[in-house]
Amino acid sequence: MYCVCREHVELAIDKFVDEYEDAPDLINLQTTTFSDWTAPARCDWCEGPAEVLVV
């Protein structure tokens, strides 16, 4: 699972496919809320805002 900015979506997809050998689901963190989990504010690879959850 990766929380990334728009700039790093492709990198996160590539790493996910390499690790799990399956296509990930992409979830827009701007329009989705979770009851038991709070999304991080920052991208996993930079200081940009986390906008997409790659799972």
mmCIF file as Biopython writes it, N, C-alpha, C and O atoms, coordinates in Angstrom:
data_model
#
loop_
_atom_site.group_PDB
_atom_site.id
_atom_site.type_symbol
_atom_site.label_atom_id
_atom_site.label_alt_id
_atom_site.label_comp_id
_atom_site.label_asym_id
_atom_site.label_entity_id
_atom_site.label_seq_id
_atom_site.pdbx_PDB_ins_code
_atom_site.Cartn_x
_atom_site.Cartn_y
_atom_site.Cartn_z
_atom_site.occupancy
_atom_site.B_iso_or_equiv
_atom_site.auth_seq_id
_atom_site.auth_asym_id
_atom_site.pdbx_PDB_model_num
ATOM 1   N N  . MET A ? 1  ? 0.854   -1.170  0.000   1.0 0.0 1  A 1 
ATOM 2   C CA . MET A ? 1  ? 0.000   0.000   0.000   1.0 0.0 1  A 1 
ATOM 3   C C  . MET A ? 1  ? 0.899   1.231   0.000   1.0 0.0 1  A 1 
ATOM 4   O O  . MET A ? 1  ? 1.851   1.327   0.774   1.0 0.0 1  A 1 
ATOM 5   N N  . TYR A ? 2  ? 0.579   2.160   -0.875  1.0 0.0 2  A 1 
ATOM 6   C CA . TYR A ? 2  ? 1.337   3.410   -0.968  1.0 0.0 2  A 1 
ATOM 7   C C  . TYR A ? 2  ? 0.368   4.584   -0.996  1.0 0.0 2  A 1 
ATOM 8   O O  . TYR A ? 2  ? -0.669  4.529   -1.657  1.0 0.0 2  A 1 
ATOM 9   N N  . CYS A ? 3  ? 0.709   5.636   -0.282  1.0 0.0 3  A 1 
ATOM 10  C CA . CYS A ? 3  ? -0.030  6.900   -0.335  1.0 0.0 3  A 1 
ATOM 11  C C  . CYS A ? 3  ? 0.897   7.889   -1.028  1.0 0.0 3  A 1 
ATOM 12  O O  . CYS A ? 3  ? 1.966   8.224   -0.517  1.0 0.0 3  A 1 
ATOM 13  N N  . VAL A ? 4  ? 0.471   8.349   -2.197  1.0 0.0 4  A 1 
ATOM 14  C CA . VAL A ? 4  ? 1.382   9.152   -3.015  1.0 0.0 4  A 1 
ATOM 15  C C  . VAL A ? 4  ? 0.702   10.384  -3.590  1.0 0.0 4  A 1 
ATOM 16  O O  . VAL A ? 4  ? -0.524  10.478  -3.648  1.0 0.0 4  A 1 
ATOM 17  N N  . CYS A ? 5  ? 1.544   11.330  -4.014  1.0 0.0 5  A 1 
ATOM 18  C CA . CYS A ? 5  ? 1.064   12.490  -4.745  1.0 0.0 5  A 1 
ATOM 19  C C  . CYS A ? 5  ? 0.826   12.083  -6.200  1.0 0.0 5  A 1 
ATOM 20  O O  . CYS A ? 5  ? 1.189   10.977  -6.600  1.0 0.0 5  A 1 
ATOM 21  N N  . ARG A ? 6  ? 0.231   12.951  -6.976  1.0 0.0 6  A 1 
ATOM 22  C CA . ARG A ? 6  ? -0.044  12.643  -8.392  1.0 0.0 6  A 1 
ATOM 23  C C  . ARG A ? 6  ? 1.243   12.359  -9.172  1.0 0.0 6  A 1 
ATOM 24  O O  . ARG A ? 6  ? 1.251   11.532  -10.083 1.0 0.0 6  A 1 
ATOM 25  N N  . GLU A ? 7  ? 2.307   13.035  -8.817  1.0 0.0 7  A 1 
ATOM 26  C CA . GLU A ? 7  ? 3.578   12.863  -9.522  1.0 0.0 7  A 1 
ATOM 27  C C  . GLU A ? 7  ? 4.154   11.449  -9.363  1.0 0.0 7  A 1 
ATOM 28  O O  . GLU A ? 7  ? 4.832   10.958  -10.266 1.0 0.0 7  A 1 
ATOM 29  N N  . HIS A ? 8  ? 3.892   10.795  -8.234  1.0 0.0 8  A 1 
ATOM 30  C CA . HIS A ? 8  ? 4.488   9.491   -7.958  1.0 0.0 8  A 1 
ATOM 31  C C  . HIS A ? 8  ? 3.526   8.311   -8.130  1.0 0.0 8  A 1 
ATOM 32  O O  . HIS A ? 8  ? 3.839   7.203   -7.695  1.0 0.0 8  A 1 
ATOM 33  N N  . VAL A ? 9  ? 2.379   8.523   -8.747  1.0 0.0 9  A 1 
ATOM 34  C CA . VAL A ? 9  ? 1.416   7.435   -8.956  1.0 0.0 9  A 1 
ATOM 35  C C  . VAL A ? 9  ? 2.022   6.324   -9.820  1.0 0.0 9  A 1 
ATOM 36  O O  . VAL A ? 9  ? 1.897   5.146   -9.485  1.0 0.0 9  A 1 
ATOM 37  N N  . GLU A ? 10 ? 2.666   6.682   -10.911 1.0 0.0 10 A 1 
ATOM 38  C CA . GLU A ? 10 ? 3.246   5.662   -11.792 1.0 0.0 10 A 1 
ATOM 39  C C  . GLU A ? 10 ? 4.319   4.848   -11.082 1.0 0.0 10 A 1 
ATOM 40  O O  . GLU A ? 10 ? 4.379   3.630   -11.252 1.0 0.0 10 A 1 
ATOM 41  N N  . LEU A ? 11 ? 5.162   5.494   -10.295 1.0 0.0 11 A 1 
ATOM 42  C CA . LEU A ? 11 ? 6.185   4.791   -9.539  1.0 0.0 11 A 1 
ATOM 43  C C  . LEU A ? 11 ? 5.547   3.815   -8.551  1.0 0.0 11 A 1 
ATOM 44  O O  . LEU A ? 11 ? 6.004   2.679   -8.422  1.0 0.0 11 A 1 
ATOM 45  N N  . ALA A ? 12 ? 4.504   4.246   -7.860  1.0 0.0 12 A 1 
ATOM 46  C CA . ALA A ? 12 ? 3.823   3.381   -6.894  1.0 0.0 12 A 1 
ATOM 47  C C  . ALA A ? 12 ? 3.170   2.186   -7.592  1.0 0.0 12 A 1 
ATOM 48  O O  . ALA A ? 12 ? 3.213   1.067   -7.080  1.0 0.0 12 A 1 
ATOM 49  N N  . ILE A ? 13 ? 2.574   2.418   -8.748  1.0 0.0 13 A 1 
ATOM 50  C CA . ILE A ? 13 ? 1.964   1.313   -9.511  1.0 0.0 13 A 1 
ATOM 51  C C  . ILE A ? 13 ? 3.044   0.311   -9.913  1.0 0.0 13 A 1 
ATOM 52  O O  . ILE A ? 13 ? 2.858   -0.896  -9.755  1.0 0.0 13 A 1 
ATOM 53  N N  . ASP A ? 14 ? 4.164   0.798   -10.429 1.0 0.0 14 A 1 
ATOM 54  C CA . ASP A ? 14 ? 5.255   -0.083  -10.842 1.0 0.0 14 A 1 
ATOM 55  C C  . ASP A ? 14 ? 5.777   -0.911  -9.670  1.0 0.0 14 A 1 
ATOM 56  O O  . ASP A ? 14 ? 5.984   -2.117  -9.809  1.0 0.0 14 A 1 
ATOM 57  N N  . LYS A ? 15 ? 5.989   -0.282  -8.529  1.0 0.0 15 A 1 
ATOM 58  C CA . LYS A ? 15 ? 6.484   -1.005  -7.358  1.0 0.0 15 A 1 
ATOM 59  C C  . LYS A ? 15 ? 5.464   -2.023  -6.867  1.0 0.0 15 A 1 
ATOM 60  O O  . LYS A ? 15 ? 5.834   -3.122  -6.456  1.0 0.0 15 A 1 
ATOM 61  N N  . PHE A ? 16 ? 4.184   -1.667  -6.907  1.0 0.0 16 A 1 
ATOM 62  C CA . PHE A ? 16 ? 3.127   -2.585  -6.485  1.0 0.0 16 A 1 
ATOM 63  C C  . PHE A ? 16 ? 3.096   -3.812  -7.391  1.0 0.0 16 A 1 
ATOM 64  O O  . PHE A ? 16 ? 3.031   -4.942  -6.906  1.0 0.0 16 A 1 
ATOM 65  N N  . VAL A ? 17 ? 3.141   -3.597  -8.694  1.0 0.0 17 A 1 
ATOM 66  C CA . VAL A ? 17 ? 3.112   -4.708  -9.650  1.0 0.0 17 A 1 
ATOM 67  C C  . VAL A ? 17 ? 4.351   -5.588  -9.487  1.0 0.0 17 A 1 
ATOM 68  O O  . VAL A ? 17 ? 4.245   -6.813  -9.545  1.0 0.0 17 A 1 
ATOM 69  N N  . ASP A ? 18 ? 5.516   -4.989  -9.285  1.0 0.0 18 A 1 
ATOM 70  C CA . ASP A ? 18 ? 6.737   -5.764  -9.067  1.0 0.0 18 A 1 
ATOM 71  C C  . ASP A ? 18 ? 6.628   -6.645  -7.825  1.0 0.0 18 A 1 
ATOM 72  O O  . ASP A ? 18 ? 7.071   -7.793  -7.823  1.0 0.0 18 A 1 
ATOM 73  N N  . GLU A ? 19 ? 6.036   -6.095  -6.776  1.0 0.0 19 A 1 
ATOM 74  C CA . GLU A ? 19 ? 5.950   -6.818  -5.506  1.0 0.0 19 A 1 
ATOM 75  C C  . GLU A ? 19 ? 4.848   -7.875  -5.493  1.0 0.0 19 A 1 
ATOM 76  O O  . GLU A ? 19 ? 5.070   -8.991  -5.024  1.0 0.0 19 A 1 
ATOM 77  N N  . TYR A ? 20 ? 3.664   -7.538  -6.003  1.0 0.0 20 A 1 
ATOM 78  C CA . TYR A ? 20 ? 2.503   -8.428  -5.884  1.0 0.0 20 A 1 
ATOM 79  C C  . TYR A ? 20 ? 2.109   -9.125  -7.188  1.0 0.0 20 A 1 
ATOM 80  O O  . TYR A ? 20 ? 1.251   -10.008 -7.184  1.0 0.0 20 A 1 
ATOM 81  N N  . GLU A ? 21 ? 2.733   -8.730  -8.302  1.0 0.0 21 A 1 
ATOM 82  C CA . GLU A ? 21 ? 2.426   -9.306  -9.614  1.0 0.0 21 A 1 
ATOM 83  C C  . GLU A ? 21 ? 0.933   -9.253  -9.938  1.0 0.0 21 A 1 
ATOM 84  O O  . GLU A ? 21 ? 0.365   -10.196 -10.490 1.0 0.0 21 A 1 
ATOM 85  N N  . ASP A ? 22 ? 0.322   -8.138  -9.585  1.0 0.0 22 A 1 
ATOM 86  C CA . ASP A ? 22 ? -1.095  -7.906  -9.838  1.0 0.0 22 A 1 
ATOM 87  C C  . ASP A ? 22 ? -1.313  -6.403  -9.966  1.0 0.0 22 A 1 
ATOM 88  O O  . ASP A ? 22 ? -0.531  -5.611  -9.440  1.0 0.0 22 A 1 
ATOM 89  N N  . ALA A ? 23 ? -2.361  -6.019  -10.655 1.0 0.0 23 A 1 
ATOM 90  C CA . ALA A ? 23 ? -2.670  -4.594  -10.812 1.0 0.0 23 A 1 
ATOM 91  C C  . ALA A ? 23 ? -3.300  -4.049  -9.529  1.0 0.0 23 A 1 
ATOM 92  O O  . ALA A ? 23 ? -4.153  -4.710  -8.936  1.0 0.0 23 A 1 
ATOM 93  N N  . PRO A ? 24 ? -2.900  -2.875  -9.100  1.0 0.0 24 A 1 
ATOM 94  C CA . PRO A ? 24 ? -3.459  -2.298  -7.884  1.0 0.0 24 A 1 
ATOM 95  C C  . PRO A ? 24 ? -4.772  -1.572  -8.141  1.0 0.0 24 A 1 
ATOM 96  O O  . PRO A ? 24 ? -5.125  -1.273  -9.282  1.0 0.0 24 A 1 
ATOM 97  N N  . ASP A ? 25 ? -5.477  -1.299  -7.070  1.0 0.0 25 A 1 
ATOM 98  C CA . ASP A ? 25 ? -6.618  -0.394  -7.107  1.0 0.0 25 A 1 
ATOM 99  C C  . ASP A ? 25 ? -6.103  0.990   -6.735  1.0 0.0 25 A 1 
ATOM 100 O O  . ASP A ? 25 ? -5.222  1.122   -5.886  1.0 0.0 25 A 1 
ATOM 101 N N  . LEU A ? 26 ? -6.652  2.015   -7.370  1.0 0.0 26 A 1 
ATOM 102 C CA . LEU A ? 26 ? -6.284  3.399   -7.072  1.0 0.0 26 A 1 
ATOM 103 C C  . LEU A ? 26 ? -7.470  4.086   -6.430  1.0 0.0 26 A 1 
ATOM 104 O O  . LEU A ? 26 ? -8.569  4.081   -6.984  1.0 0.0 26 A 1 
ATOM 105 N N  . ILE A ? 27 ? -7.258  4.673   -5.270  1.0 0.0 27 A 1 
ATOM 106 C CA . ILE A ? 27 ? -8.329  5.333   -4.532  1.0 0.0 27 A 1 
ATOM 107 C C  . ILE A ? 27 ? -7.966  6.797   -4.348  1.0 0.0 27 A 1 
ATOM 108 O O  . ILE A ? 27 ? -6.886  7.120   -3.853  1.0 0.0 27 A 1 
ATOM 109 N N  . ASN A ? 28 ? -8.868  7.676   -4.746  1.0 0.0 28 A 1 
ATOM 110 C CA . ASN A ? 28 ? -8.663  9.114   -4.597  1.0 0.0 28 A 1 
ATOM 111 C C  . ASN A ? 28 ? -8.874  9.481   -3.131  1.0 0.0 28 A 1 
ATOM 112 O O  . ASN A ? 28 ? -9.982  9.349   -2.611  1.0 0.0 28 A 1 
ATOM 113 N N  . LEU A ? 29 ? -7.827  9.935   -2.472  1.0 0.0 29 A 1 
ATOM 114 C CA . LEU A ? 29 ? -7.913  10.281  -1.052  1.0 0.0 29 A 1 
ATOM 115 C C  . LEU A ? 29 ? -8.642  11.596  -0.802  1.0 0.0 29 A 1 
ATOM 116 O O  . LEU A ? 29 ? -9.000  11.903  0.335   1.0 0.0 29 A 1 
ATOM 117 N N  . GLN A ? 30 ? -8.863  12.377  -1.864  1.0 0.0 30 A 1 
ATOM 118 C CA . GLN A ? 30 ? -9.570  13.641  -1.713  1.0 0.0 30 A 1 
ATOM 119 C C  . GLN A ? 30 ? -11.079 13.433  -1.586  1.0 0.0 30 A 1 
ATOM 120 O O  . GLN A ? 30 ? -11.781 14.275  -1.027  1.0 0.0 30 A 1 
ATOM 121 N N  . THR A ? 31 ? -11.571 12.315  -2.103  1.0 0.0 31 A 1 
ATOM 122 C CA . THR A ? 31 ? -13.021 12.087  -2.114  1.0 0.0 31 A 1 
ATOM 123 C C  . THR A ? 31 ? -13.451 10.879  -1.294  1.0 0.0 31 A 1 
ATOM 124 O O  . THR A ? 31 ? -14.643 10.577  -1.225  1.0 0.0 31 A 1 
ATOM 125 N N  . THR A ? 32 ? -12.503 10.180  -0.669  1.0 0.0 32 A 1 
ATOM 126 C CA . THR A ? 32 ? -12.809 8.970   0.083   1.0 0.0 32 A 1 
ATOM 127 C C  . THR A ? 32 ? -12.423 9.150   1.541   1.0 0.0 32 A 1 
ATOM 128 O O  . THR A ? 32 ? -11.373 9.713   1.849   1.0 0.0 32 A 1 
ATOM 129 N N  . THR A ? 33 ? -13.275 8.670   2.436   1.0 0.0 33 A 1 
ATOM 130 C CA . THR A ? 33 ? -12.953 8.683   3.860   1.0 0.0 33 A 1 
ATOM 131 C C  . THR A ? 33 ? -13.010 7.253   4.385   1.0 0.0 33 A 1 
ATOM 132 O O  . THR A ? 33 ? -13.734 6.410   3.856   1.0 0.0 33 A 1 
ATOM 133 N N  . PHE A ? 34 ? -12.246 7.000   5.420   1.0 0.0 34 A 1 
ATOM 134 C CA . PHE A ? 34 ? -12.185 5.684   6.036   1.0 0.0 34 A 1 
ATOM 135 C C  . PHE A ? 34 ? -12.555 5.809   7.507   1.0 0.0 34 A 1 
ATOM 136 O O  . PHE A ? 34 ? -12.170 6.776   8.165   1.0 0.0 34 A 1 
ATOM 137 N N  . SER A ? 35 ? -13.289 4.851   8.019   1.0 0.0 35 A 1 
ATOM 138 C CA . SER A ? 35 ? -13.732 4.931   9.415   1.0 0.0 35 A 1 
ATOM 139 C C  . SER A ? 35 ? -12.636 4.525   10.398  1.0 0.0 35 A 1 
ATOM 140 O O  . SER A ? 35 ? -12.592 5.050   11.510  1.0 0.0 35 A 1 
ATOM 141 N N  . ASP A ? 36 ? -11.748 3.599   10.014  1.0 0.0 36 A 1 
ATOM 142 C CA . ASP A ? 36 ? -10.753 3.088   10.951  1.0 0.0 36 A 1 
ATOM 143 C C  . ASP A ? 36 ? -9.318  3.437   10.589  1.0 0.0 36 A 1 
ATOM 144 O O  . ASP A ? 36 ? -8.387  2.908   11.195  1.0 0.0 36 A 1 
ATOM 145 N N  . TRP A ? 37 ? -9.120  4.321   9.607   1.0 0.0 37 A 1 
ATOM 146 C CA . TRP A ? 37 ? -7.771  4.640   9.163   1.0 0.0 37 A 1 
ATOM 147 C C  . TRP A ? 37 ? -7.723  6.086   8.710   1.0 0.0 37 A 1 
ATOM 148 O O  . TRP A ? 37 ? -8.629  6.560   8.024   1.0 0.0 37 A 1 
ATOM 149 N N  . THR A ? 38 ? -6.684  6.772   9.086   1.0 0.0 38 A 1 
ATOM 150 C CA . THR A ? 38 ? -6.471  8.144   8.648   1.0 0.0 38 A 1 
ATOM 151 C C  . THR A ? 38 ? -5.314  8.163   7.660   1.0 0.0 38 A 1 
ATOM 152 O O  . THR A ? 38 ? -4.211  7.716   7.973   1.0 0.0 38 A 1 
ATOM 153 N N  . ALA A ? 39 ? -5.567  8.669   6.491   1.0 0.0 39 A 1 
ATOM 154 C CA . ALA A ? 39 ? -4.532  8.736   5.458   1.0 0.0 39 A 1 
ATOM 155 C C  . ALA A ? 39 ? -3.448  9.724   5.870   1.0 0.0 39 A 1 
ATOM 156 O O  . ALA A ? 39 ? -3.745  10.749  6.485   1.0 0.0 39 A 1 
ATOM 157 N N  . PRO A ? 40 ? -2.200  9.428   5.540   1.0 0.0 40 A 1 
ATOM 158 C CA . PRO A ? 40 ? -1.132  10.376  5.839   1.0 0.0 40 A 1 
ATOM 159 C C  . PRO A ? 40 ? -1.282  11.653  5.016   1.0 0.0 40 A 1 
ATOM 160 O O  . PRO A ? 40 ? -1.872  11.644  3.936   1.0 0.0 40 A 1 
ATOM 161 N N  . ALA A ? 41 ? -0.753  12.725  5.530   1.0 0.0 41 A 1 
ATOM 162 C CA . ALA A ? 41 ? -0.864  14.010  4.840   1.0 0.0 41 A 1 
ATOM 163 C C  . ALA A ? 41 ? 0.138   14.131  3.699   1.0 0.0 41 A 1 
ATOM 164 O O  . ALA A ? 41 ? -0.101  14.880  2.751   1.0 0.0 41 A 1 
ATOM 165 N N  . ARG A ? 42 ? 1.255   13.412  3.769   1.0 0.0 42 A 1 
ATOM 166 C CA . ARG A ? 42 ? 2.338   13.557  2.796   1.0 0.0 42 A 1 
ATOM 167 C C  . ARG A ? 42 ? 2.564   12.282  1.987   1.0 0.0 42 A 1 
ATOM 168 O O  . ARG A ? 42 ? 2.286   11.174  2.445   1.0 0.0 42 A 1 
ATOM 169 N N  . CYS A ? 43 ? 3.067   12.469  0.797   1.0 0.0 43 A 1 
ATOM 170 C CA . CYS A ? 43 ? 3.435   11.393  -0.118  1.0 0.0 43 A 1 
ATOM 171 C C  . CYS A ? 43 ? 4.517   10.518  0.525   1.0 0.0 43 A 1 
ATOM 172 O O  . CYS A ? 43 ? 5.349   11.009  1.288   1.0 0.0 43 A 1 
ATOM 173 N N  . ASP A ? 44 ? 4.495   9.229   0.211   1.0 0.0 44 A 1 
ATOM 174 C CA . ASP A ? 44 ? 5.513   8.317   0.726   1.0 0.0 44 A 1 
ATOM 175 C C  . ASP A ? 44 ? 6.903   8.616   0.184   1.0 0.0 44 A 1 
ATOM 176 O O  . ASP A ? 44 ? 7.891   8.213   0.800   1.0 0.0 44 A 1 
ATOM 177 N N  . TRP A ? 45 ? 7.017   9.315   -0.961  1.0 0.0 45 A 1 
ATOM 178 C CA . TRP A ? 45 ? 8.309   9.545   -1.589  1.0 0.0 45 A 1 
ATOM 179 C C  . TRP A ? 45 ? 8.736   11.006  -1.651  1.0 0.0 45 A 1 
ATOM 180 O O  . TRP A ? 45 ? 9.870   11.290  -2.036  1.0 0.0 45 A 1 
ATOM 181 N N  . CYS A ? 46 ? 7.871   11.935  -1.286  1.0 0.0 46 A 1 
ATOM 182 C CA . CYS A ? 46 ? 8.266   13.345  -1.290  1.0 0.0 46 A 1 
ATOM 183 C C  . CYS A ? 46 ? 7.423   14.092  -0.255  1.0 0.0 46 A 1 
ATOM 184 O O  . CYS A ? 46 ? 6.657   13.478  0.488   1.0 0.0 46 A 1 
ATOM 185 N N  . GLU A ? 47 ? 7.563   15.366  -0.212  1.0 0.0 47 A 1 
ATOM 186 C CA . GLU A ? 47 ? 6.825   16.191  0.747   1.0 0.0 47 A 1 
ATOM 187 C C  . GLU A ? 47 ? 5.496   16.691  0.199   1.0 0.0 47 A 1 
ATOM 188 O O  . GLU A ? 47 ? 4.810   17.474  0.856   1.0 0.0 47 A 1 
ATOM 189 N N  . GLY A ? 48 ? 5.126   16.245  -1.002  1.0 0.0 48 A 1 
ATOM 190 C CA . GLY A ? 48 ? 3.855   16.652  -1.611  1.0 0.0 48 A 1 
ATOM 191 C C  . GLY A ? 48 ? 2.677   16.026  -0.880  1.0 0.0 48 A 1 
ATOM 192 O O  . GLY A ? 48 ? 2.856   15.062  -0.136  1.0 0.0 48 A 1 
ATOM 193 N N  . PRO A ? 49 ? 1.488   16.554  -1.078  1.0 0.0 49 A 1 
ATOM 194 C CA . PRO A ? 49 ? 0.313   16.005  -0.415  1.0 0.0 49 A 1 
ATOM 195 C C  . PRO A ? 49 ? -0.060  14.633  -0.978  1.0 0.0 49 A 1 
ATOM 196 O O  . PRO A ? 49 ? -0.024  14.419  -2.190  1.0 0.0 49 A 1 
ATOM 197 N N  . ALA A ? 50 ? -0.413  13.715  -0.094  1.0 0.0 50 A 1 
ATOM 198 C CA . ALA A ? 50 ? -0.862  12.378  -0.514  1.0 0.0 50 A 1 
ATOM 199 C C  . ALA A ? 50 ? -2.257  12.516  -1.106  1.0 0.0 50 A 1 
ATOM 200 O O  . ALA A ? 50 ? -3.184  12.954  -0.424  1.0 0.0 50 A 1 
ATOM 201 N N  . GLU A ? 51 ? -2.408  12.146  -2.368  1.0 0.0 51 A 1 
ATOM 202 C CA . GLU A ? 51 ? -3.685  12.293  -3.058  1.0 0.0 51 A 1 
ATOM 203 C C  . GLU A ? 51 ? -4.257  10.970  -3.523  1.0 0.0 51 A 1 
ATOM 204 O O  . GLU A ? 51 ? -5.463  10.870  -3.750  1.0 0.0 51 A 1 
ATOM 205 N N  . VAL A ? 52 ? -3.411  9.936   -3.673  1.0 0.0 52 A 1 
ATOM 206 C CA . VAL A ? 52 ? -3.871  8.652   -4.214  1.0 0.0 52 A 1 
ATOM 207 C C  . VAL A ? 52 ? -3.356  7.530   -3.319  1.0 0.0 52 A 1 
ATOM 208 O O  . VAL A ? 52 ? -2.191  7.506   -2.922  1.0 0.0 52 A 1 
ATOM 209 N N  . LEU A ? 53 ? -4.261  6.602   -3.014  1.0 0.0 53 A 1 
ATOM 210 C CA . LEU A ? 53 ? -3.921  5.391   -2.288  1.0 0.0 53 A 1 
ATOM 211 C C  . LEU A ? 53 ? -3.808  4.263   -3.305  1.0 0.0 53 A 1 
ATOM 212 O O  . LEU A ? 53 ? -4.753  3.987   -4.044  1.0 0.0 53 A 1 
ATOM 213 N N  . VAL A ? 54 ? -2.655  3.616   -3.338  1.0 0.0 54 A 1 
ATOM 214 C CA . VAL A ? 54 ? -2.408  2.514   -4.270  1.0 0.0 54 A 1 
ATOM 215 C C  . VAL A ? 54 ? -2.429  1.230   -3.449  1.0 0.0 54 A 1 
ATOM 216 O O  . VAL A ? 54 ? -1.536  0.993   -2.634  1.0 0.0 54 A 1 
ATOM 217 N N  . VAL A ? 55 ? -3.459  0.394   -3.666  1.0 0.0 55 A 1 
ATOM 218 C CA . VAL A ? 55 ? -3.612  -0.860  -2.903  1.0 0.0 55 A 1 
ATOM 219 C C  . VAL A ? 55 ? -3.940  -2.011  -3.817  1.0 0.0 55 A 1 
ATOM 220 O O  . VAL A ? 55 ? -4.104  -3.140  -3.354  1.0 0.0 55 A 1 
#
